[in-house]
Amino acid sequence: MPESRRGGGAPFGVVDVAGPSMRRLLFDGDRVLVRYGATLRPGAVALFRHPFQQDLLVIKRAVGRRPGGWWMLSENPLVRTDSREYGAVPDDLVLGRVLLRLRPSPAWLAPAAGLERVLGRRPWSALPAVGARFGVRPAEPGFGPGERVSPGE
């Protein structure tokens, strides 16, 4: 669960990551830069309020739109505390988009819109090394044909 350091209505904030749910991409103790109110696209890493415990901030990957909001998934396959447990996250609970890991080593987590569109369409089984570089993995069974998790927590 992240801890927000946002202040004074600024469009950007720093959040500390806690927990194992994004372990493939982010680790406990990492610090990330969030753009509050940013447009969310499939594949983006998002900061949102937990649907059942709204004082808890959560970082997950936004897989795509579903009835009722955004379908959010963990990067760590062993952690299932995500939309598989609580369903789609309503738009009004989505706070922003994670752009950059600041600590321990800086890494850009939000590719440009054009690159995200290409990553979202490409069959990454043909180019697994490129997909892995951008954190793209095939969609999990049951989430619809052709959907993929692409860069974006």
Helices and strands as residue ranges (DSSP letters): E 3-4, E 12-16, E 31-36, E 45-49, E 57-66, E 69-73, H 83-86, G 91-93, E 94-103, E 107-108, H 113-121, H 128-133, E 137-138, E 148-149
